[in-house]
Amino acid sequence: MTQSFVLRVATSFFVLTTMACGGNSDNAEHDAAMTTMDPVATTTADTATEAEMEMIGGGHASPVHEGAGGSPHVSVHWAINDGNITVSYGRPYLKDRVVGESVPPMADAVWRLGADEATTLTTDTDLMLGDAHIPAGEYTLWTKHMNDEFHLIVNTETGQWGTAYNVEHDFASIPMNVDTLDTPAEQLVISIVDGRLGFDWGAMTAGVPLMVH
């Protein structure tokens, strides 16, 4: 045998042995990548992240910004039946003020139901708020005393500052059930709990029945 023939045989044997033993480095890197992208592991991580989110008013809250006047803004998500509802709002602190006297909601005045920007409600499914049918979409929420009743106002204008209320865009005005809290809420909380959309603020609690279509 010539030296070149022996070299070719040895090289072929090495390649076949390497392939049989799974020694391809590209395959090993691919297997490692597939392990990293394991969907079960990814789902578990997502679930853990969701579980670690702050719960506010029965929903999962994500911070938005700190607020120009010290009222932190949050985006709170609720999954109800097959629907997803999100409310984004500023959460003012009471700071020894009195609701209806030194801090809104005031009598006969519209309130942004929060602080800074207008409070936004987003739903991917139709809702019933009280007797009002609210189609899927994005809205702003306001409150106002009307004829000795306290109302939740659903408005179709979005993206505005919280003092830029325009009655011409009102979609629904819904009477709220109002009560008094035993322990005043130092910070505003909007909640969806037990089929009710409402808020706690100071000694005041108010809400309307909510149903997901």
N, C-alpha and C positions, 0 to 999 in steps of 0.2 A: 504493500500500500504506500501511496505517496503521502507526504506530510499534510498536503492540502486536503486530501480525502478524509484522513483521520480527523482533521479539524472540523470539516463540515458535519461529519457524523456526530461528534461530540456536541456541536452547537445545536443540532436538531434535537438530540436527546435532552438537552437542558431546557429548550423551549417547551417540548412536550411535557416534561416533568413539572415545569412551572405552571402551565395551564391546568394540568390535572390537579394540582394542589391548591388551585384558586389563588395563585400569587399575583394576580393582576392588580396593580396598585390603583388603577382607575376604578375597578369594581369595588375595591375596598373603600375608596373615597365615596363612591356612589351609595354603598350600603350605609356608611356613616351618615351621609346626608339624609337618606331615607329615614334613619332612626331619629335624627334631629327633627324631621318634619312629621313625625308620627302624629296623626290627627287626634288620637286619644290624649296624648300628652298636651297638645295645643289646647284642646277643649278643657282639660283639667286646669291649665294655667288661666284661661279666660274666666272660668268659674271662680277660681280663687281670687282673681282680681276683682270680680263683681262682688264677691262676698266681703272683700276688704273695703268697699266703698262705703262712705258715710250714709246712714239711713236718715232721711228727713221726711216726716209726714207720711211714712209708710212706703216711700220710694227710694231708689238709689240715686244719690246726689253726686254730681260732678261740679267742682269749682269752676267759675267762669272768670271773675276778676274780683278784686278787693273792694271796688266801689269808691267813687270819688269822695264821698262823705263818710266812709267807714262802715257802709252797709254791704257786706260781702254778697256777691251774686252767685247763684247756683243754678244748675239745670238739673231738674229732678225727673226721673223716669219711672213710670209705673207700667207693668205688663198686666193687663186685665183681660181674661179670656183670650181672644185672638187679637186684641188691640194693644197698641202702644200709645201712651199719653205722656207728653213731656211739658212741664211748666218751668219756664226760666224767669227768675225774679230776683230783686234785691231784698235782702233780709235786714231791715233796720233793727236797732236795739231801742228799748223803751227809755232807758237812762232817766228814770224818775219822772218821766212825763206821763200825762194822763190821756188815754185815748178819748177822742171826742172833745177835749178841752185844749190841750197843748200839742197834740199830734193827731193826724187824721186816722180814721175817717171823721170828718166834721159834718155837722148837720147841713143838709142841702148842698153839699159840695161833692164833686166827683173825686174819687181817690184812685190812684194807679195800682192799688193792691200790692204795694211793695215800695221800692225806692229807686231813684234814678230813672233808667229806661222803663218804658211801659212793660208790664208783665205779659209774657207771651205763653199761650196755650197752643200746643201742636198735637194733633191726633191723626192717626192713619186709618181710623175707622169712624163711622158715624156714632154720635153720642146722643143721649137724652140727658139734659140738665134741667131738672124739674120737669115742666111740661114743654120745654123747648127742644126741638130737634136740631142738633148741630152737626152738619155734614163734615166729613173728614177734611182737614185743612189746617191753616194757621190763623190764630186770632189773638187779640189782646183782651185782657180782663181788667175790669174796672168795677167800682162799687159806688152806690149813691143812695141816699135816703130819698124815697119817693112816696108821697101821700101816706106818711106814717109807716111805711114799710122800708126795709133795707134790701136793696137789689144788687144782684150780680149782673153786670153788663158785659155781653160778649160783642166785641167790635171787630170788624173785618180789616181795619187799617193796622198795619204792622210796621215795625222798624222805627217808630217815633219815640221822642223823649216822653217821659211820663206826665208832663204837664200839657202835652199837645193833643188833648182829647178832642175828637170831632164827633159830635152826636149824629151827624149825617151818615156815619159808617156803622152805627149800631145795628147789630144783627138780632140780638135778643136781650130782653131785660127780665130777669128771673128773681122773684121774691126769695129771700134767704131766711132760714130759720135762725134766729139769734138767741143766744143764751149767755150766761155769765160763768166764767171759770172759777173754780175754787182757788186755784193757784195761778196767778197771772203769768202770761207768757212774756218773758223778758225780751225775746227775739221773735219776730214774725215767722210763723210756720204755715205754709200752705200744704194741705194734706188730701189724699184720697184714701179713705179707710171705710170699710164696711158699707160700700155703695154710696158714699157721700164725698163730694168735693167741697172743701171748706178751708177755713183759716182760724188760727188762734193768734190773738194780738192783744197784749195787756190783759184786762179782765174779760175781753170780748171773744166769743167764739160764734162763728156763723157758717152755714153750709147749705147746700142744695143736694137733693138726690141725684146720683149719677148712674146711668146704665149704658153699657157698651152694646151696640147693635151687632 
